[in-house]
Every structure is written in structure tokens, then in C-alpha cells.
Amino acid sequence: MLAEHVNTIWDMRAAGFTAREIGERVDKSEAAILSHIHSQGGVRPRRVARVSSLSFEERIEIQALWTAKAGIREIARKLGRAPSTVSREIRRNAFFSSERARRPRYRATQAQSQTFQRARRPKPSKLVTNPRLRRFVEAELSLKRSPEQVVGRLQREFPDQPEMRVSHETIYQAIYLLARGGLKRELEVRVRTGRKIRHSHRSGQSRQGRIAGMVNIVDRPAEALDRAVPGHWEGDLIIGKDGKSAIGTVVERHSNYLFLVWLDPSLPRVEAVTEGLIAKMKELPDVLRRTLTWDQGKEMSKHQEVAMGADIDVFFCDPHSPWQRPTNENTNGLLREYFPKGTDLSVFSQADLDYVEWEMNDRPRKRLAFAKPAEVIEEILLR
């Protein structure tokens, strides 16, 4: 494809246009657009040159005039370009069709392609040329950490070593374009999303239900809003196959610290949630036990018992408003890497949940300047 087409494809894709709409713009089929995007792993090429010195239309004009044996100055005059520009263009891209030819030939499509390739100047990825950096990135990705989190940890752990720097886009390039990237092929299946091509995807969930005696989120202390004060938690359930099993998830807003609550499958959902939350939350020190915000799921019908048993104030979001629990919603999305939808969650023990909990709390977070939730909680407890 011509450089202008490549740039247009990725510009339009970033703006949310479909492959069909992009194809209509660049005069390509939908299949051709999808093939190009998949060949790049869904990642914009590292360098897509903007060939702006001469447009493709100008090169076509040069080809026509040069074939008609017009001189350099005549061509430049008709294009409104400097003679040096035309001379340089022909010198770089013209070729002799045979050994006996006295005048070189010039083709617009070939010149456009050659100019594009020269402008790209592809060079080896740092992950190919720096084995130490590559090993670190491979190890971090194997722990289900995102490229952005890996970059953040590199900055924290190697603050004075510029050779241990890499952008998260370079890591994405390595994951989705393995032949050029330098990372081990098995890491492709370790990408947290499990995707073979990079694309954006958003999902959410909401539940219905009204609960007697609940206190709305608008009455929650103002200090819970800005995350500056620790001890404010958000909770919800992730639901298993056919809605018959569940795991409680409780996340601290200040530190992103996670608790996973095992729910006894032999008990009704309300009883299991009540007992599980009390058991988990009552062991927290006072500084980390201020409020708990939940959605309006019926599993929290006995919220007064939770509030008394764990000595914590319980608040409820508005109906169908998962954005009022952003920390918990984000965490539940990450937990689906461990507990995919359609999984029977009753097969997991508290020991299994404790391991996942540890791994999540050991994961660096961008919002925490790539510190780990466990590190932040430790600092709070040592104050």
C-alpha cells in the first residue's frame, strides 16, 4: 500500500471507523483493510512515513512528462516545484530498463514505495538488542502484567540505567509482531487479554435490586471521593457459570489492595456473602476499616449485619451505575483473566483465592506511580 493509504488506515481506525468505511476512503476492499490490520497485529507500524515532499499525484505528473522527454526545469515549472526537487526525485528513483538505454525510466508507484521505505528506516527493537532488558520484560509479562505496568517497574527498579528503558508500544509491537519483536513466542498466549490482535474492548456489568434500609452513596463521607484517605472499600461479586457460583471482590480505593472472599456454596448467596465479608473485613486495623460501597445486588440484603460484624459503614451505589465503583469494576475485569466467564467458581478454595489475591496485590499500578498495592498498604500500616 502507498504511504498515504497506510497513514489514512491507521488514522481512521484510531478514530473508530470500520474497515468498510476505511476501504471506501482509500479505494480498497474491506478484506484488504482487515488483512493489513491483522498483518500488523492491530498495532500501528512503528514508523509510518508521511511522504510529504512530493505527492503521489505529482509523481504521476513527473512520470508523464519524463516519459514525454521533458527536461528537469520544464517539469519543475509545470509542477511549481524547484528544479532541485525534481532532479533529486528522478536521481533517487529512476532506473535503466536495459544496459543500452541512454535515458533512465521513472515510475510513480515505484518511486512512492521506495521513498516510503527509505523514510521508515527500520531499526532493530531494543528488546532484540538488549538481552537483559528482554529477560526482565519476559519475566514481568509472565506474571500477567500489562506492558504499561512493565514500563513503570523498569523506571522504578532501574532509575539510573537508560539502557533499561523501553516504551509500552515497543512491548506491544514485540507481543503482536513476534517475528520482529524478539520476545518468546509463548508470551503471545500470556497477554492478559489473550488476544492475537490488539484492539480496544470495553465491558461492564450492572445488576438490579432494591434493598431495605440501605444508605445511598451520596451520604458517603467526602474523604472517600479523592482516594487520599485509606480505608474506603468497593465491593461486588463476579458470577460463575449459569449464575450458580460467585466470588466476592473487595478493593481498597487508596491502594487498589484486593480481598477475594470465598463464598460457601452450601449456603444461600445472602448468607455466604454476609459471613464471608465479616470474616475478611473484621480483621482489618481501624485505619483500613472506614466504609464499604456496594452495588444494589440482593446478596447484600443483610448489610446491617455486615456493618455491625465488621464495624464498617456500608453504602450503596445508584441502580445501574457501575462507574460509582470504578476501582472494583476495573479489578473485576482483571480478575476475569483468572476466572473466565462461564467458569464454575465453586471449585476454587480460599487457598486458591489467596494466591490470586497475592498476585494481584503484587502487580504494579500506573495510578500508584507503578508501586504495588501491597507496598502501599505496608507503608500505611508502618506509619
N, C-alpha and C positions, 0 to 999 in steps of 0.2 A: 504494500500500500504506500501511497505517497505520504510524505511527512505531514502535509496539511490534513489529510484524511485521518491519520493516526491521532494527531492532536485533537481534531474535532470529535473523534470517537470517545476519547477519554474525558474531554471537557463535558460532552453531553451526558456521558454515563455518570459523572460526578454530580451533574445537575438533576439526575433522576429520570432521564429519558429512557425509553425502552429500546431494545435492539432494533425493532422495526422502524421506530422514529429516527434513530441514528442512521440506519441504512438508507432511508429516504433522503436524508440530508447529504450524504456522501455518495449517493448513487451506487450503493452496494446492497446485496441481498441480506435479509435478516440472518440467514445461516452464515454468511461470510463475517458479519459483525460478531456473532457468537463464537465462531471459530477463532477469530483474532483475540477476543477477550479470554477465552479458555486457554489459548496458547501462551498467554502471559500470566496464567494463574489468577486472573482477576486483579492483578496489580499493575498499575500504570508503569510502563517501561522506565527504567532508571533515568534515562535521558531521552526525551523526545524532542529532537531539534526543531526549532522554529526557523525554517529556511526562509528568511525574510529579505535577503539581498536581492534576489530575483524571484518573481512569482512563476508558477508553472505556465501561466498564460504567456508571460514574457519569454519564457524559454521556447515555447511553441513558435512564437514570432521569430525568435532568433533562428530556429531551425529552418523555417520557411525562407527567410531572407538569405541565410548562409547557403542553403541549397540552390538558391537563385543566383549565387555568386556575388552577392552584395558585399561591399567592404566593411571593415570594422566601424569606421566613422559614419557610414551611411546607416548601418544598423543602430548605432548608438543614437543618432539623430532622430530616427523614427520612433525609438523607444523612449526618448527623453532621458537617456542614461549617459553617464560619462563613457568615453571610448575605452578607458582603462578597465571599467567594469565588464564591458562586453569582451574585451581582449582576454582578460583573466578567466572569464567564464568559458570561452572557447578553448583556451590553452589547457585548462584543467580537465575538460570533459570531452574534447574532440578526440577522434581516433582515426587511424588509417585503415580502410577496408581491405587493402592489399599492399604488398611491398612496392608495387609500381605506381600506386596512387600518389599524386602530387599535392592534392588538396585534402586535408582531413575532413571526415564527416562528423556531424553533430546531431545527436538525437535528444529531444527534450526529456523524454521519460527516463532515459539512461542518465542524463545529467542531473535530473532531480533526485534520483535514487542515490547516485554517487555523492552528491552534496549532503544528503541526509546522513549517509553512513559516515562521512568524514566529520560532520558536526557532532555526531554522537560520541566519538572517541571512547568506546567502551574500555573499561579497565577492570582488572580482577577485583573481586569483592575482598574487603578486609577479612571476612570470615574464611576466605581461601588462603590468604597470605599470612594470617596470624593464627597459628595453631593454638596458642594459649587462649586467645580470645574465643576461638571456635569451641574449645572444650568447655569453657565457662558457659557460653550460650547454650550448648547442647545439654549441659547438666541442669541449667535453670528451666529450660523448656521441658525436660523430662519430669520436672516437678509440677507440670501443668501451669506454669507461669506465663503470662502474656508477654509478647515482645516489649511492650512499653514498660512492664514491670522489670524485665531483664535489664533494660537500659538504665532504669532508675537504680537498680542494685549495683550495676557497674560504676555508676557515678559515686555511690556511697562507699563501695569497697575499694575502689582504685582512684581516689580523688586526684592524685598527683601523677597518674600514668596515662597520658593522652593516647598511647597506643592501645589502651583498653577501652576505647570509645567506639561506639557504633550506633547508628540510628535504628529506631524500631522499623523503619521502612526497609532498611537493608536486611533485617532479620526476616521480615515478611517476604522479601524477594527470595531469600535463601530457602524459606519453607515452601513457597508455592512454585518456585522455579529451581528445583533441586539440582538440575544439571549445571546451572551456572552459580548456584549459591554456595555450595561447599558443605552444607550440613548433612548429617547422616539421613539416609532415605527413610529410616523407620520413624524419624521425628515427624514425618508428614501425618502419621496417624495419631501423634501425640498433641497436635494442635488442639487447644482446648475446645474449639467448636467442632472438631472432627471433619472440617470441610476440606475439599480438594481444590476449591477455588475461593478466592476472597470476595466476600460480598457483605453488605450490611443487612442486618436482620434484627428486628425488634419484636419482642413478645411481652405479653403481660397477662395478668390474671386478676379476676375480681370475683367476689362472692356475694351472695345475697344473705339477708338475715337481719332480724331486729332482736335486740337483747334487752331485757328488762333491767332498769336501774343503771344503765351504762352512762359513763361520763364522756362527753364529746371531746375531741382533740382540741377544740378551741379553748377549753379550760385548762389545758396542759400548761405548766409553768413556761414563761417566755424563755428561760435559760435553756430549754431543750431545743430551741429553734436553730441556734447558731453553732451547735456542736462544741462549744468552748468548754462546757462543764461536763465531766464524765458522769456516768450513772444513769443515762437515759437510753432505754432499750426499745427496739421494734421487733415484733414477733408475728409469725404466721405459720402455716403448715405447707409442706409440699406433699402432694397427694400421690399415692401409688396406683397400681393397676385397678381399673374399674371402681376407683374410689374406696376400696376396701382396706387400705392401709395408709399410714401417714407418718411423717416425722416432723416434730416441732423445731422451728428455727428461730433463734433469738439473737439479735445483733445489737451491739452497743454503738450508739451513734458517734461518739467522740473518737473511738479507736478502731471501729469495724470488727471488734472482737466478737467471735461467734460461739454460741452454745447450740448443740444439737440435742434435742430432747427425745429419748426413746419413749414410744407410746405402747403400753401393754395391749397387744391385740386381743387379749381375752376380756378386756373391759370395754364398756361403751366409750365412744370417742370423747364425750364430755368429761367423763371420769378420768380417762387416761391423760388427757391434756392437763386437767387440774392437778392430778398427782405428780405428773412429770415436771410441770413448771415449778411447783412448790419445792420439789426435791432439788432442782437445779438452782433456783434463784435464792433460796433462803440461806445458802452457804456463802453468798457474796458479802464482802465487807460493806459497811454502811455507805462509804464513799461511792460505791458502784451500784447502789440499790436505791434509785430515786423514782423513776417512772418506767412503765411498760406500755407501749402503744400497740394495739392490735387492730385487725380489720373487724367487720361485723359478722364474722363466722359464728355459727351456733356452738362451735366447740368451746367457746369462751362464755357459755351461759352461766357458769359458776365463777365469774370473775371476782365476786366479793370474797370467795374462799381463797382464791389465788392472792388477792391483795392482803388478806389477813395472814395467811400462812407464810407468805414470802416477805411480808412487811414492805410492800411496794405499791405505789399508786398506779392504777390501771386506767387507760384512756382508750377510746375507740375512734377510728377514722370515720369519715363520711362514707356513705354507701358508694361503691364502685369508684373509689379514689385511691388506687394503689400508690400514686405518686406522693401521698402523705406519709408513706413508709418507704422512702427511696432506698435507704441503706439495706433494709430487709429484702426489698424486691430485687435489687441488684445481686445480693448474696444468693437468693434463691435461684436466680438464673445461673450463677456459677456452680451451684450445687448440683444442677442437672447434669454436669459432667460426670459426677459420681453416681447419681441416682436418675438415670434417664426416664423420661415419661413412659408409662406402661410397665414399670418395674414393680414387682411385689416387694414393698418396703418392709413387710413383716419379717423377712428373712434376715434382716440386719439386727445385730445385738447392740447393746450400748457400747461394747468394746469397739465394734466396727465404727459406730458413730464418733467415738472418741478419737479414732485415728484420723478420720476425715476432718474433724474439728481441729485437730492439731495441725494438719497440713494446710488448712485454710488460714489458720491464725499465724502460720509461718510464712505466708505469702506476702511479699511487699506490695504496698498500695500507693498509687500515684497521689491520692489525696493526703497521704501521710508523708509526703516527700520520699516515698519508697521505703519508709520504715515498715516493720511488720506489726500487725495488731498485737501480737504477744509482747513485742518490745515496748509498745506504747502503754499497755496495761501494766507491765512491770515498772515502768517509770512512775505511773500513778501510785502504785502500791508502795513504792520506796520513798515517796515524798514525806 
